[in-house]
Amino acid sequence: MGRSAKRAPPAPSEGYLAEMRDALRIAGTDFDGELASLIRAARCDLALCGVRPELVKDETDPLIKRAVTTYVKAEFGLDNADADKYRAAYGRMKIALGVAAAYIVEG
């Protein structure tokens, strides 16, 4: 087999999901599936730019959490008037994390 299987990022904890619901001002859990999918996508995207795997899944790191929250705010929902603003902010955060010595994979 030519392609190696990549391990999917871990599912977000209930507390992390609750923080994302708060950030989006969502009261219930109806959208938790979509939120979990967006969190995983953000984690994969950060890993692609070289952020260390253990930090990508760290739910307590404030910079990772802010980047993931911004990604979720950009991509959540179909009619999101602020999507472009959040995408641009996420892009800047991703670049900053991708060059920060404390966050990137060495080598």
Secondary structure, DSSP 4 states (H G I P E B T S, - for coil): --SPPPPPPPPPPHHHHHHHHHHHT--SSTTHHHHHHHHHHHHHHHHHTTB-HHHHT-SS-HHHHHHHHHHHHHHSSS--TTHHHHHHHHHHHHHHHHH-TTTBPP-
